[in-house]
């Protein structure tokens, strides 16, 4: 039985590694399409009151919220990385109960009627 559970654990680990490889690159954050004026002084778009579309990547760094402009060519790659990051996060949330279930299967509870403990001895009265 020990062999089969270790093989099962190895298969679970291998499947996890395969998923992580498929889901790379991954990142945590958000990507937003925003409309902003540009810095050119005589821009006809800004002069009309229109704004330029830009993407912002927002993420947390050292406990602080950061935002960076993203080149349009990178948007598809970042969208894929954000989706992969969400998949990995869901997988991590699922791992806790699975690890606990696996541990309990390998280590049955040591309490209840099956366990025969000696009653605690009281110290002699003086």
Steps between C-alpha positions, in 0.01 A plus 500: 500500500784737581642454151173577326443815705852626424445427130167682521671795672769506229234499228318786673826695522582429136155616391543818704839569337353435154221750565744760627719458191198541270381805695825694469555795485273599784451817700268653753345839440255663262503653157275799428427696185509871587461815294748780572624816334851482360796731565528645146409871507322513161331161490180522289335215693553671835400838350160348405458387860552135412751289685741227399435137598775342707531189712616509861633200689427534870672280759627502857871544566642501853151560639432802275271524202685573172382570146703492180413589143498197271598505130212380280715217365529351851127503583421146371796349688405680822135393471613140464739535797223650717263214411775251579561673834129462587512131407803444721337689787188278476724194493682615814168547681402145402831353622438558873200267531664246266819490708298464821293217347818326385658538846189362671493200262860418594458579873167377637366686802652390829194574709166337569410145603783336303758670720565342840667751728599425854310719747708778643640415838449749774795583719478346848349721768746618758 
